[in-house]
Amino acid sequence: MRTISQIAELTGISTRTLQYYDEIGPLKPSRLTQSGYRFYDDEAMQKLQQILFFKELGFRHYLLIRKKKQA
């Protein structure tokens, strides 16, 4: 498990962006503590990799598609 700060450092995206992905749905933390700390496992890292891949290709709506599939 990695913290939100560790994920941000590894990927170069901000913790706020990760929080936003949690809010809109495409990337939920694997574990959320009672105090609100977010932790991500390897499966969540793979999802984030997919999100960043499609975003890099210009598929910005991919986030919305992921959100709809999870609903």
N, C-alpha and C positions, 0 to 999 in steps of 0.2 A: 504494500500500500504506500502511496505517495500523497503528500499534502498538496494543497492547491498551490502553495508557493513553489514547491519542487517542480510541479508540472509547468508552471509559468516559466520557471528558469530553464527547464529542459526544452520547451517549445518556442520560447520567445514571445508568447502572447501574455497579455496582462491577466492578473487575477480577476479583475473586473469582467473581462471577456469570458472567462470560465464561469463566473457567477451568472453572467447573462445567458450563457448556454444552458445553465441549470434552470434559470427562470423560464426560458422559452421552450425547453424540452429536449433538444437533441443530445445533450450530454449531462446526464445526472451523475452525481457522485456515487461511488459504490457504497460508501458509508458516510453517514452524517451523524456526528456526535450530538449529545444533548445540548452542548454549548455552541453548536452551529459550525463546527470544524468539518470541512469537506475532505474526504479521502478517496483516492482513485486507484483501482486495481488495473491489472494488465488489459482486461477486456475494455475498460473505459479508455485506456490509452489507445487501443486499436480504433475505437470509435472516433476519438479525437483526431487520430491520424487520417481517417477517412474524411472527416469534416474539413481539415486543413488541406487535404489533397484536392477535393472538389472546389474549395474556395479559391485555391491557387489557379485552378483551371478556368475560373470565372463563373462557376455555378453557385452563385451566392444564394439562390433560392433553395439550394440543397438543405440548408438549415430548416427551412419551412417544411420541406418534404419529410425530413426526419421527424419533425414535430408531429405532423399529421399521422404518420405511421405509428407513432407511440400512443396516440390518443385513443 
